Amino acid sequence: MKFIKPKNNKAENVDWLISERVRNIVKIYAEYTGYTESEVVDTLLLNILGDKDFLKWIENRRNNRRIVKQLEIEHLVELNQIG
């Protein structure tokens, strides 16, 4: 059995400018999947964490421990930096 994870209760409204095309894609995809538009955006953006080059970039950043903690990706990156 796969347990249901609780929804992120720390959600905030954001003020981003996106094109009408992208808004329509999200709206129609949400209708297709049965999820809300917010859930679709949240899920799609979390897929960015599958980008191995992005994770390597984070590993090589100074103060990467702070970034890793903010993104909650401890299990995805290797922290070899001292300090």
Steps between C-alpha positions, in 0.01 A plus 500: 500500500628848418412749770363844420735786577351815653472805280748780553333733749768766454358611166517868410361706219767611256501791261655359182439617151437212263370495149139437413607186316660354813196589712279320250728195495487477880124556506426234239752253649338548841162428347643188332665366817233601748751692710482869579714740300714558809559126544598467133753785524636365829545150356656616174746730674603228742601298193786749458669310782547213254747714301836348591690803364299729730581278799870499407490879475354515852770264627767735367349818644648673799261475797332205332389359835255791534365441149468126559311560823268758339419266211479192730720297266749350744431157352581621146836674540837418642638755745878465507581861579667580830325770705 
